[in-house]
């Protein structure tokens, strides 16, 4: 048996022959395939929020004591395509004032952000194409 296999196995003196080596590798594989729970032993729920060594976990309050904006964090925000369609239909119905009336300030900000991002991508694409089409000057 080669020293490379013995070195990889990490068992110099235990190996007598090929079958014995196979048994050792099989045992090692069985031990390595155990699925370990990475969250075992960690606190769950409110206890997980305790990040200080000697601190106490926070106390759970009734829902009325939390601010209203906290419950809006899980709501789905409209995607870029949906915002564009709503803005376009509002613009066709009554122009810019209608867009301002139908979309909230946050939605208008997101719409402008999406528009700027798409323009940057288009400009970068155009510049990249020009760069590859350039001919050497020599």
Buried (B, 14 or more C-beta within 10 A) or exposed (E): EEEEEBEEBEBEEEBEEEEEBEEBBEEEEEEEEEEEEEEEEEEEEEEEEEEEEEEEBEEEEEEEEEEEEEEEEEEEEBEBEEBBEBBEEBBEEEEEEBBEEBBEEEBBEBBEEBBEEEEEEEEEEEEEEEEEEEEEEE
